[in-house]
């Protein structure tokens, strides 16, 4: 197996890999995939044996993503990168691709002196993802229940000391 990490520019690849991973992630259409890539701070794909096999899309804290999960972080923090989605094709899981994709985010966070924010389903628990994030140095900073999904997510940060608490608007 030969693999490499490259820039992700094609919304069709993002949509295809994303939608193949449903229901673990919400499906997206071409317009949403294009919006994510246009507004991303980082978008990378893992290529295995010449085929796209994984993606990661990271947004800055000022990207105005319409998402309750994202808003949870922006209501509380500034100066962070938000991992909106990471997908690795089932056929190549446990080959180190997610670690390589996350290291790309780590490098951007280090060079920009920003925290990294993400979330993982905690009820019902996504044990492999929770363990992976712990191994990668993420720590829980809160929890959020999604009424629309009926699930609880664990809100995670890495380099959390770089995130600045958001001040409530003055009255």
DOMINU-62262 format. One record per residue: residue number from 1; residue in three letters; chain; z, x, y of N, C-alpha, C in turn. Coordinates in nm, 3 decimals, padded with zeros to 5 digits, m for minus. Example, Ala and Ser with C-alpha at 12.3 -4.5 7.8 and 13.67 -1.06 7.14 Angstrom:
<nodes>
+-----+--------+--------+---------+---------+---------+---------+---------+---------+---------+---------+---------+
! num ! residu ! chaine !    n_zz !    n_xx !    n_yy !   ca_zz !   ca_xx !   ca_yy !    c_zz !    c_xx !    c_yy !
+-----+--------+--------+---------+---------+---------+---------+---------+---------+---------+---------+---------+
!   1 !    ala !      A !  00.780 !  01.319 ! m00.569 !  00.780 !  01.230 ! m00.450 !  00.780 !  01.320 ! m00.330 !
!   2 !    ser !      A !  00.708 !  01.285 ! m00.225 !  00.714 !  01.367 ! m00.106 !  00.787 !  01.290 !  00.003 !
+-----+--------+--------+---------+---------+---------+---------+---------+---------+---------+---------+---------+
</nodes>
This chain:
<nodes>
+-----+--------+--------+---------+---------+---------+---------+---------+---------+---------+---------+---------+
! num ! residu ! chaine !    n_zz !    n_xx !    n_yy !   ca_zz !   ca_xx !   ca_yy !    c_zz !    c_xx !    c_yy !
+-----+--------+--------+---------+---------+---------+---------+---------+---------+---------+---------+---------+
!   1 !    unk !      A !  00.000 !  00.085 ! m00.118 !  00.000 !  00.000 !  00.000 !  00.000 !  00.089 !  00.124 !
!   2 !    unk !      A ! m00.099 !  00.071 !  00.208 ! m00.101 !  00.141 !  00.337 ! m00.072 !  00.040 !  00.446 !
!   3 !    unk !      A !  00.010 !  00.082 !  00.541 !  00.045 ! m00.011 !  00.648 !  00.053 !  00.064 !  00.780 !
!   4 !    unk !      A !  00.036 ! m00.014 !  00.886 !  00.050 !  00.039 !  01.022 !  00.092 ! m00.075 !  01.113 !
!   5 !    unk !      A !  00.145 ! m00.039 !  01.229 !  00.181 ! m00.136 !  01.332 !  00.080 ! m00.122 !  01.444 !
!   6 !    unk !      A !  00.032 ! m00.235 !  01.495 ! m00.070 ! m00.235 !  01.601 ! m00.037 ! m00.345 !  01.701 !
!   7 !    unk !      A ! m00.104 ! m00.341 !  01.816 ! m00.088 ! m00.448 !  01.915 ! m00.141 ! m00.579 !  01.858 !
!   8 !    unk !      A ! m00.074 ! m00.687 !  01.890 ! m00.120 ! m00.821 !  01.852 ! m00.182 ! m00.885 !  01.975 !
!   9 !    unk !      A ! m00.311 ! m00.909 !  01.969 ! m00.383 ! m00.969 !  02.082 ! m00.453 ! m01.099 !  02.047 !
!  10 !    unk !      A ! m00.468 ! m01.126 !  01.919 ! m00.545 ! m01.241 !  01.873 ! m00.453 ! m01.360 !  01.844 !
!  11 !    unk !      A ! m00.461 ! m01.466 !  01.928 ! m00.375 ! m01.583 !  01.904 ! m00.402 ! m01.649 !  01.769 !
!  12 !    unk !      A ! m00.523 ! m01.635 !  01.716 ! m00.554 ! m01.692 !  01.585 ! m00.473 ! m01.627 !  01.474 !
!  13 !    unk !      A ! m00.453 ! m01.497 !  01.481 ! m00.371 ! m01.427 !  01.381 ! m00.226 ! m01.473 !  01.393 !
!  14 !    unk !      A ! m00.176 ! m01.483 !  01.516 ! m00.038 ! m01.530 !  01.535 ! m00.022 ! m01.670 !  01.477 !
!  15 !    unk !      A ! m00.112 ! m01.760 !  01.511 ! m00.102 ! m01.898 !  01.463 ! m00.109 ! m01.904 !  01.311 !
!  16 !    unk !      A ! m00.202 ! m01.830 !  01.252 ! m00.221 ! m01.833 !  01.108 ! m00.096 ! m01.785 !  01.033 !
!  17 !    unk !      A ! m00.043 ! m01.669 !  01.073 !  00.077 ! m01.617 !  01.006 !  00.198 ! m01.705 !  01.033 !
!  18 !    unk !      A !  00.211 ! m01.752 !  01.156 !  00.322 ! m01.839 !  01.192 !  00.320 ! m01.966 !  01.108 !
!  19 !    unk !      A !  00.208 ! m02.035 !  01.106 !  00.202 ! m02.165 !  01.039 !  00.213 ! m02.153 !  00.887 !
!  20 !    unk !      A !  00.174 ! m02.038 !  00.832 !  00.191 ! m02.015 !  00.688 !  00.340 ! m02.001 !  00.652 !
!  21 !    unk !      A !  00.424 ! m01.968 !  00.751 !  00.567 ! m01.949 !  00.727 !  00.648 ! m02.077 !  00.747 !
!  22 !    unk !      A !  00.583 ! m02.187 !  00.788 !  00.655 ! m02.314 !  00.805 !  00.708 ! m02.357 !  00.668 !
!  23 !    unk !      A !  00.823 ! m02.416 !  00.659 !  00.907 ! m02.471 !  00.764 !  01.012 ! m02.374 !  00.818 !
!  24 !    unk !      A !  01.008 ! m02.248 !  00.777 !  01.105 ! m02.151 !  00.828 !  01.089 ! m02.129 !  00.978 !
!  25 !    unk !      A !  00.971 ! m02.154 !  01.030 !  00.944 ! m02.148 !  01.174 !  00.868 ! m02.276 !  01.211 !
!  26 !    unk !      A !  00.875 ! m02.312 !  01.338 !  00.800 ! m02.429 !  01.385 !  00.652 ! m02.395 !  01.396 !
!  27 !    unk !      A !  00.568 ! m02.488 !  01.355 !  00.424 ! m02.467 !  01.365 !  00.382 ! m02.460 !  01.512 !
!  28 !    unk !      A !  00.276 ! m02.385 !  01.538 !  00.221 ! m02.373 !  01.674 !  00.070 ! m02.396 !  01.668 !
!  29 !    unk !      A !  00.015 ! m02.442 !  01.781 ! m00.129 ! m02.457 !  01.790 ! m00.186 ! m02.336 !  01.864 !
!  30 !    unk !      A ! m00.317 ! m02.334 !  01.876 ! m00.385 ! m02.220 !  01.940 ! m00.338 ! m02.201 !  02.085 !
!  31 !    unk !      A ! m00.316 ! m02.311 !  02.156 ! m00.273 ! m02.303 !  02.295 ! m00.136 ! m02.238 !  02.307 !
!  32 !    unk !      A ! m00.042 ! m02.276 !  02.219 !  00.093 ! m02.217 !  02.221 !  00.086 ! m02.070 !  02.182 !
!  33 !    unk !      A !  00.005 ! m02.036 !  02.083 ! m00.010 ! m01.896 !  02.042 ! m00.065 ! m01.813 !  02.157 !
!  34 !    unk !      A ! m00.163 ! m01.867 !  02.227 ! m00.221 ! m01.797 !  02.342 ! m00.117 ! m01.779 !  02.452 !
!  35 !    unk !      A ! m00.037 ! m01.883 !  02.480 !  00.066 ! m01.875 !  02.582 !  00.166 ! m01.765 !  02.547 !
!  36 !    unk !      A !  00.210 ! m01.763 !  02.421 !  00.308 ! m01.663 !  02.380 !  00.255 ! m01.521 !  02.400 !
!  37 !    unk !      A !  00.132 ! m01.498 !  02.360 !  00.076 ! m01.363 !  02.375 !  00.054 ! m01.327 !  02.521 !
!  38 !    unk !      A !  00.011 ! m01.423 !  02.601 ! m00.011 ! m01.398 !  02.744 !  00.119 ! m01.364 !  02.815 !
!  39 !    unk !      A !  00.229 ! m01.424 !  02.774 !  00.358 ! m01.405 !  02.841 !  00.451 ! m01.306 !  02.771 !
!  40 !    unk !      A !  00.403 ! m01.243 !  02.664 !  00.491 ! m01.156 !  02.587 !  00.518 ! m01.023 !  02.658 !
!  41 !    unk !      A !  00.638 ! m00.974 !  02.638 !  00.674 ! m00.839 !  02.681 !  00.631 ! m00.740 !  02.574 !
!  42 !    unk !      A !  00.620 ! m00.788 !  02.450 !  00.580 ! m00.707 !  02.337 !  00.525 ! m00.800 !  02.231 !
!  43 !    unk !      A !  00.410 ! m00.767 !  02.176 !  00.352 ! m00.842 !  02.065 !  00.287 ! m00.741 !  01.971 !
!  44 !    unk !      A !  00.340 ! m00.734 !  01.851 !  00.290 ! m00.637 !  01.753 !  00.262 ! m00.708 !  01.621 !
!  45 !    unk !      A !  00.173 ! m00.645 !  01.544 !  00.146 ! m00.695 !  01.410 !  00.150 ! m00.580 !  01.311 !
!  46 !    unk !      A !  00.195 ! m00.614 !  01.192 !  00.193 ! m00.520 !  01.081 !  00.066 ! m00.546 !  01.002 !
!  47 !    unk !      A ! m00.007 ! m00.440 !  00.978 ! m00.132 ! m00.449 !  00.901 ! m00.110 ! m00.377 !  00.769 !
!  48 !    unk !      A ! m00.134 ! m00.447 !  00.659 ! m00.116 ! m00.393 !  00.526 ! m00.250 ! m00.399 !  00.454 !
!  49 !    unk !      A ! m00.294 ! m00.283 !  00.409 ! m00.422 ! m00.275 !  00.338 ! m00.534 ! m00.345 !  00.414 !
!  50 !    unk !      A ! m00.533 ! m00.329 !  00.547 ! m00.639 ! m00.381 !  00.632 ! m00.624 ! m00.526 !  00.675 !
!  51 !    unk !      A ! m00.514 ! m00.592 !  00.634 ! m00.495 ! m00.733 !  00.667 ! m00.365 ! m00.754 !  00.745 !
!  52 !    unk !      A ! m00.368 ! m00.844 !  00.843 ! m00.247 ! m00.878 !  00.918 ! m00.146 ! m00.939 !  00.822 !
!  53 !    unk !      A ! m00.025 ! m00.881 !  00.820 !  00.077 ! m00.924 !  00.724 !  00.210 ! m00.957 !  00.791 !
!  54 !    unk !      A !  00.222 ! m00.932 !  00.920 !  00.347 ! m00.962 !  00.990 !  00.325 ! m00.957 !  01.139 !
!  55 !    unk !      A !  00.408 ! m01.029 !  01.213 !  00.399 ! m01.030 !  01.359 !  00.539 ! m01.038 !  01.418 !
!  56 !    unk !      A !  00.550 ! m00.988 !  01.541 !  00.671 ! m01.008 !  01.620 !  00.626 ! m01.034 !  01.763 !
!  57 !    unk !      A !  00.686 ! m01.134 !  01.826 !  00.655 ! m01.169 !  01.965 !  00.786 ! m01.171 !  02.042 !
!  58 !    unk !      A !  00.789 ! m01.093 !  02.149 !  00.910 ! m01.076 !  02.230 !  00.877 ! m01.115 !  02.373 !
!  59 !    unk !      A !  00.966 ! m01.193 !  02.433 !  00.949 ! m01.239 !  02.570 !  01.058 ! m01.180 !  02.658 !
!  60 !    unk !      A !  01.029 ! m01.166 !  02.786 !  01.130 ! m01.126 !  02.881 !  01.214 ! m01.246 !  02.922 !
!  61 !    unk !      A !  01.329 ! m01.220 !  02.981 !  01.420 ! m01.328 !  03.016 !  01.369 ! m01.418 !  03.128 !
!  62 !    unk !      A !  01.263 ! m01.380 !  03.196 !  01.207 ! m01.462 !  03.305 !  01.077 ! m01.531 !  03.264 !
!  63 !    unk !      A !  01.050 ! m01.542 !  03.136 !  00.920 ! m01.593 !  03.091 !  00.905 ! m01.745 !  03.100 !
!  64 !    unk !      A !  01.011 ! m01.819 !  03.124 !  01.005 ! m01.965 !  03.135 !  00.956 ! m02.035 !  03.008 !
!  65 !    unk !      A !  00.995 ! m01.984 !  02.895 !  00.963 ! m02.049 !  02.768 !  01.036 ! m02.182 !  02.761 !
!  66 !    unk !      A !  00.962 ! m02.287 !  02.726 !  01.021 ! m02.420 !  02.709 !  01.085 ! m02.427 !  02.571 !
!  67 !    unk !      A !  01.213 ! m02.391 !  02.565 !  01.283 ! m02.389 !  02.437 !  01.433 ! m02.396 !  02.463 !
!  68 !    unk !      A !  01.500 ! m02.488 !  02.394 !  01.645 ! m02.496 !  02.407 !  01.712 ! m02.369 !  02.357 !
!  69 !    unk !      A !  01.656 ! m02.307 !  02.254 !  01.713 ! m02.182 !  02.203 !  01.705 ! m02.071 !  02.309 !
!  70 !    unk !      A !  01.590 ! m02.057 !  02.372 !  01.572 ! m01.957 !  02.478 !  01.662 ! m01.989 !  02.597 !
!  71 !    unk !      A !  01.666 ! m02.117 !  02.635 !  01.747 ! m02.159 !  02.751 !  01.894 ! m02.128 !  02.731 !
!  72 !    unk !      A !  01.944 ! m02.135 !  02.608 !  02.083 ! m02.103 !  02.580 !  02.113 ! m01.962 !  02.632 !
!  73 !    unk !      A !  02.022 ! m01.868 !  02.605 !  02.042 ! m01.730 !  02.652 !  02.024 ! m01.720 !  02.804 !
!  74 !    unk !      A !  01.919 ! m01.783 !  02.857 !  01.894 ! m01.768 !  03.002 !  02.000 ! m01.836 !  03.085 !
!  75 !    unk !      A !  02.068 ! m01.936 !  03.033 !  02.179 ! m01.999 !  03.104 !  02.300 ! m01.906 !  03.113 !
!  76 !    unk !      A !  02.305 ! m01.807 !  03.025 !  02.424 ! m01.721 !  03.016 !  02.401 ! m01.575 !  03.055 !
!  77 !    unk !      A !  02.277 ! m01.528 !  03.042 !  02.251 ! m01.384 !  03.058 !  02.124 ! m01.356 !  03.138 !
!  78 !    unk !      A !  02.121 ! m01.235 !  03.189 !  02.001 ! m01.175 !  03.249 !  01.983 ! m01.038 !  03.183 !
!  79 !    unk !      A !  01.864 ! m00.982 !  03.201 !  01.834 ! m00.846 !  03.153 !  01.831 ! m00.837 !  03.000 !
!  80 !    unk !      A !  01.750 ! m00.923 !  02.940 !  01.735 ! m00.916 !  02.795 !  01.591 ! m00.945 !  02.754 !
!  81 !    unk !      A !  01.558 ! m00.898 !  02.637 !  01.433 ! m00.929 !  02.569 !  01.467 ! m01.033 !  02.463 !
!  82 !    unk !      A !  01.379 ! m01.129 !  02.444 !  01.405 ! m01.239 !  02.351 !  01.302 ! m01.235 !  02.238 !
!  83 !    unk !      A !  01.351 ! m01.219 !  02.116 !  01.262 ! m01.224 !  02.001 !  01.234 ! m01.371 !  01.973 !
!  84 !    unk !      A !  01.115 ! m01.415 !  02.012 !  01.079 ! m01.555 !  01.994 !  01.043 ! m01.585 !  01.849 !
!  85 !    unk !      A !  00.968 ! m01.494 !  01.788 !  00.934 ! m01.514 !  01.648 !  00.900 ! m01.382 !  01.582 !
!  86 !    unk !      A !  00.939 ! m01.376 !  01.457 !  00.903 ! m01.264 !  01.371 !  00.871 ! m01.324 !  01.235 !
!  87 !    unk !      A !  00.756 ! m01.286 !  01.185 !  00.709 ! m01.341 !  01.058 !  00.653 ! m01.226 !  00.975 !
!  88 !    unk !      A !  00.693 ! m01.221 !  00.850 !  00.634 ! m01.127 !  00.755 !  00.585 ! m01.210 !  00.637 !
!  89 !    unk !      A !  00.459 ! m01.190 !  00.600 !  00.401 ! m01.267 !  00.489 !  00.485 ! m01.249 !  00.362 !
!  90 !    unk !      A !  00.500 ! m01.357 !  00.290 !  00.585 ! m01.358 !  00.171 !  00.545 ! m01.250 !  00.071 !
!  91 !    unk !      A !  00.418 ! m01.222 !  00.060 !  00.369 ! m01.126 ! m00.040 !  00.409 ! m00.981 ! m00.010 !
!  92 !    unk !      A !  00.451 ! m00.953 !  00.113 !  00.488 ! m00.814 !  00.148 !  00.631 ! m00.803 !  00.202 !
!  93 !    unk !      A !  00.713 ! m00.903 !  00.173 !  00.853 ! m00.894 !  00.215 !  00.925 ! m00.789 !  00.132 !
!  94 !    unk !      A !  01.029 ! m00.734 !  00.191 !  01.111 ! m00.629 !  00.129 !  01.035 ! m00.497 !  00.116 !
!  95 !    unk !      A !  00.937 ! m00.477 !  00.204 !  00.862 ! m00.352 !  00.207 !  00.890 ! m00.272 !  00.335 !
!  96 !    unk !      A !  00.986 ! m00.317 !  00.415 !  01.022 ! m00.246 !  00.537 !  00.944 ! m00.285 !  00.661 !
!  97 !    unk !      A !  00.858 ! m00.386 !  00.651 !  00.776 ! m00.424 !  00.767 !  00.860 ! m00.484 !  00.879 !
!  98 !    unk !      A !  00.955 ! m00.571 !  00.845 !  01.040 ! m00.630 !  00.949 !  01.119 ! m00.521 !  01.021 !
!  99 !    unk !      A !  01.170 ! m00.425 !  00.947 !  01.243 ! m00.315 !  01.009 !  01.153 ! m00.239 !  01.106 !
! 100 !    unk !      A !  01.031 ! m00.212 !  01.065 !  00.938 ! m00.141 !  01.154 !  00.905 ! m00.222 !  01.278 !
! 101 !    unk !      A !  00.886 ! m00.353 !  01.262 !  00.859 ! m00.438 !  01.378 !  00.979 ! m00.442 !  01.472 !
! 102 !    unk !      A !  01.099 ! m00.454 !  01.417 !  01.220 ! m00.456 !  01.500 !  01.241 ! m00.323 !  01.571 !
! 103 !    unk !      A !  01.203 ! m00.215 !  01.508 !  01.216 ! m00.084 !  01.575 !  01.126 ! m00.075 !  01.699 !
! 104 !    unk !      A !  01.015 ! m00.143 !  01.697 !  00.928 ! m00.150 !  01.816 !  01.004 ! m00.217 !  01.931 !
! 105 !    unk !      A !  01.078 ! m00.322 !  01.900 !  01.158 ! m00.392 !  02.001 !  01.271 ! m00.302 !  02.049 !
! 106 !    unk !      A !  01.337 ! m00.233 !  01.956 !  01.444 ! m00.139 !  01.993 !  01.393 ! m00.036 !  02.093 !
! 107 !    unk !      A !  01.276 !  00.017 !  02.068 !  01.220 !  00.119 !  02.157 !  01.196 !  00.064 !  02.297 !
! 108 !    unk !      A !  01.141 ! m00.056 !  02.306 !  01.120 ! m00.119 !  02.436 !  01.254 ! m00.144 !  02.505 !
! 109 !    unk !      A !  01.353 ! m00.192 !  02.431 !  01.485 ! m00.218 !  02.489 !  01.549 ! m00.089 !  02.540 !
! 110 !    unk !      A !  01.534 !  00.017 !  02.464 !  01.591 !  00.146 !  02.509 !  01.523 !  00.194 !  02.636 !
! 111 !    unk !      A !  01.391 !  00.190 !  02.638 !  01.318 !  00.244 !  02.754 !  01.337 !  00.157 !  02.878 !
! 112 !    unk !      A !  01.360 !  00.028 !  02.860 !  01.378 ! m00.061 !  02.975 !  01.525 ! m00.090 !  03.005 !
! 113 !    unk !      A !  01.615 ! m00.035 !  02.923 !  01.760 ! m00.055 !  02.941 !  01.797 ! m00.203 !  02.938 !
! 114 !    unk !      A !  01.742 ! m00.274 !  02.839 !  01.767 ! m00.418 !  02.825 !  01.835 ! m00.447 !  02.691 !
! 115 !    unk !      A !  01.903 ! m00.560 !  02.685 !  01.958 ! m00.611 !  02.560 !  01.846 ! m00.682 !  02.484 !
! 116 !    unk !      A !  01.873 ! m00.712 !  02.358 !  01.779 ! m00.790 !  02.276 !  01.853 ! m00.914 !  02.226 !
! 117 !    unk !      A !  01.791 ! m01.030 !  02.241 !  01.849 ! m01.157 !  02.198 !  01.764 ! m01.219 !  02.088 !
! 118 !    unk !      A !  01.831 ! m01.283 !  01.994 !  01.762 ! m01.349 !  01.884 !  01.855 ! m01.456 !  01.828 !
! 119 !    unk !      A !  01.805 ! m01.533 !  01.733 !  01.892 ! m01.627 !  01.663 !  01.844 ! m01.643 !  01.520 !
! 120 !    unk !      A !  01.941 ! m01.686 !  01.437 !  01.915 ! m01.706 !  01.295 !  01.988 ! m01.833 !  01.255 !
! 121 !    unk !      A !  01.925 ! m01.913 !  01.171 !  01.993 ! m02.032 !  01.120 !  02.120 ! m01.991 !  01.046 !
! 122 !    unk !      A !  02.232 ! m02.055 !  01.085 !  02.359 ! m02.025 !  01.020 !  02.412 ! m02.143 !  00.939 !
! 123 !    unk !      A !  02.364 ! m02.265 !  00.967 !  02.400 ! m02.384 !  00.889 !  02.278 ! m02.473 !  00.881 !
! 124 !    unk !      A !  02.209 ! m02.483 !  00.770 !  02.237 ! m02.405 !  00.651 !  02.202 ! m02.258 !  00.675 !
! 125 !    unk !      A !  02.274 ! m02.168 !  00.610 !  02.258 ! m02.026 !  00.642 !  02.132 ! m01.964 !  00.584 !
! 126 !    unk !      A !  02.070 ! m01.881 !  00.664 !  01.959 ! m01.796 !  00.618 !  02.022 ! m01.660 !  00.589 !
! 127 !    unk !      A !  02.080 ! m01.647 !  00.472 !  02.158 ! m01.528 !  00.436 !  02.077 ! m01.399 !  00.447 !
! 128 !    unk !      A !  01.955 ! m01.394 !  00.393 !  01.880 ! m01.268 !  00.406 !  01.858 ! m01.227 !  00.553 !
! 129 !    unk !      A !  01.827 ! m01.324 !  00.639 !  01.803 ! m01.291 !  00.780 !  01.933 ! m01.253 !  00.850 !
! 130 !    unk !      A !  02.042 ! m01.323 !  00.821 !  02.171 ! m01.288 !  00.881 !  02.210 ! m01.146 !  00.840 !
! 131 !    unk !      A !  02.194 ! m01.112 !  00.713 !  02.226 ! m00.977 !  00.666 !  02.136 ! m00.872 !  00.729 !
! 132 !    unk !      A !  02.008 ! m00.902 !  00.741 !  01.913 ! m00.810 !  00.803 !  01.954 ! m00.781 !  00.947 !
! 133 !    unk !      A !  01.985 ! m00.884 !  01.023 !  02.022 ! m00.865 !  01.163 !  02.151 ! m00.785 !  01.177 !
! 134 !    unk !      A !  02.247 ! m00.811 !  01.091 !  02.371 ! m00.730 !  01.094 !  02.338 ! m00.584 !  01.067 !
! 135 !    unk !      A !  02.256 ! m00.560 !  00.966 !  02.217 ! m00.423 !  00.932 !  02.146 ! m00.354 !  01.048 !
! 136 !    unk !      A !  02.070 ! m00.431 !  01.125 !  01.995 ! m00.374 !  01.238 !  02.081 ! m00.360 !  01.364 !
! 137 !    unk !      A !  02.209 ! m00.401 !  01.359 !  02.299 ! m00.382 !  01.471 !  02.318 ! m00.501 !  01.563 !
! 138 !    unk !      A !  02.275 ! m00.619 !  01.521 !  02.293 ! m00.740 !  01.602 !  02.432 ! m00.798 !  01.579 !
! 139 !    unk !      A !  02.490 ! m00.852 !  01.686 !  02.623 ! m00.913 !  01.680 !  02.616 ! m01.054 !  01.736 !
! 140 !    unk !      A !  02.694 ! m01.142 !  01.676 !  02.695 ! m01.281 !  01.722 !  02.765 ! m01.292 !  01.857 !
! 141 !    unk !      A !  02.699 ! m01.366 !  01.950 !  02.757 ! m01.391 !  02.082 !  02.782 ! m01.540 !  02.105 !
! 142 !    unk !      A !  02.750 ! m01.622 !  02.006 !  02.772 ! m01.765 !  02.019 !  02.698 ! m01.840 !  01.910 !
! 143 !    unk !      A !  02.709 ! m01.973 !  01.916 !  02.638 ! m02.059 !  01.822 !  02.582 ! m02.177 !  01.899 !
! 144 !    unk !      A !  02.478 ! m02.237 !  01.844 !  02.415 ! m02.351 !  01.907 !  02.368 ! m02.448 !  01.800 !
! 145 !    unk !      A !  02.397 ! m02.576 !  01.820 !  02.350 ! m02.678 !  01.728 !  02.224 ! m02.741 !  01.785 !
! 146 !    unk !      A !  02.122 ! m02.754 !  01.701 !  01.998 ! m02.819 !  01.741 !  01.998 ! m02.962 !  01.688 !
! 147 !    unk !      A !  02.008 ! m03.058 !  01.779 !  02.003 ! m03.198 !  01.738 !  01.871 ! m03.233 !  01.673 !
! 148 !    unk !      A !  01.761 ! m03.181 !  01.728 !  01.629 ! m03.215 !  01.676 !  01.606 ! m03.159 !  01.536 !
! 149 !    unk !      A !  01.665 ! m03.045 !  01.505 !  01.647 ! m02.985 !  01.373 !  01.764 ! m03.012 !  01.280 !
! 150 !    unk !      A !  01.877 ! m03.054 !  01.337 !  01.995 ! m03.078 !  01.255 !  02.051 ! m02.950 !  01.195 !
! 151 !    unk !      A !  02.034 ! m02.838 !  01.266 !  02.078 ! m02.708 !  01.215 !  02.159 ! m02.635 !  01.321 !
! 152 !    unk !      A !  02.243 ! m02.545 !  01.274 !  02.320 ! m02.457 !  01.362 !  02.254 ! m02.319 !  01.358 !
! 153 !    unk !      A !  02.246 ! m02.257 !  01.476 !  02.195 ! m02.120 !  01.481 !  02.303 ! m02.028 !  01.534 !
! 154 !    unk !      A !  02.303 ! m01.909 !  01.481 !  02.389 ! m01.801 !  01.528 !  02.311 ! m01.727 !  01.636 !
! 155 !    unk !      A !  02.368 ! m01.716 !  01.756 !  02.304 ! m01.648 !  01.868 !  02.344 ! m01.501 !  01.859 !
! 156 !    unk !      A !  02.246 ! m01.413 !  01.854 !  02.269 ! m01.271 !  01.827 !  02.219 ! m01.184 !  01.941 !
! 157 !    unk !      A !  02.286 ! m01.069 !  01.961 !  02.240 ! m00.971 !  02.059 !  02.258 ! m00.830 !  02.004 !
! 158 !    unk !      A !  02.169 ! m00.744 !  02.047 !  02.180 ! m00.600 !  02.022 !  02.177 ! m00.534 !  02.158 !
! 159 !    unk !      A !  02.250 ! m00.426 !  02.174 !  02.266 ! m00.360 !  02.304 !  02.322 ! m00.461 !  02.405 !
! 160 !    unk !      A !  02.412 ! m00.548 !  02.357 !  02.464 ! m00.658 !  02.438 !  02.528 ! m00.615 !  02.568 !
! 161 !    unk !      A !  02.580 ! m00.494 !  02.575 !  02.641 ! m00.446 !  02.698 !  02.543 ! m00.432 !  02.813 !
! 162 !    unk !      A !  02.415 ! m00.431 !  02.782 !  02.312 ! m00.421 !  02.887 !  02.280 ! m00.556 !  02.950 !
! 163 !    unk !      A !  02.314 ! m00.665 !  02.880 !  02.289 ! m00.799 !  02.935 !  02.391 ! m00.825 !  03.045 !
! 164 !    unk !      A !  02.344 ! m00.882 !  03.152 !  02.434 ! m00.917 !  03.262 !  02.466 ! m01.065 !  03.254 !
! 165 !    unk !      A !  02.596 ! m01.100 !  03.265 !  02.629 ! m01.243 !  03.266 !  02.563 ! m01.310 !  03.386 !
! 166 !    unk !      A !  02.508 ! m01.426 !  03.361 !  02.445 ! m01.502 !  03.469 !  02.553 ! m01.573 !  03.547 !
! 167 !    unk !      A !  02.544 ! m01.564 !  03.676 !  02.642 ! m01.631 !  03.760 !  02.599 ! m01.774 !  03.786 !
! 168 !    unk !      A !  02.695 ! m01.865 !  03.778 !  02.659 ! m02.003 !  03.807 !  02.612 ! m02.018 !  03.952 !
! 169 !    unk !      A !  02.520 ! m02.109 !  03.977 !  02.472 ! m02.126 !  04.115 !  02.587 ! m02.164 !  04.207 !
! 170 !    unk !      A !  02.584 ! m02.111 !  04.327 !  02.690 ! m02.142 !  04.422 !  02.672 ! m02.286 !  04.473 !
! 171 !    unk !      A !  02.782 ! m02.348 !  04.501 !  02.778 ! m02.489 !  04.542 !  02.773 ! m02.500 !  04.691 !
+-----+--------+--------+---------+---------+---------+---------+---------+---------+---------+---------+---------+
</nodes>
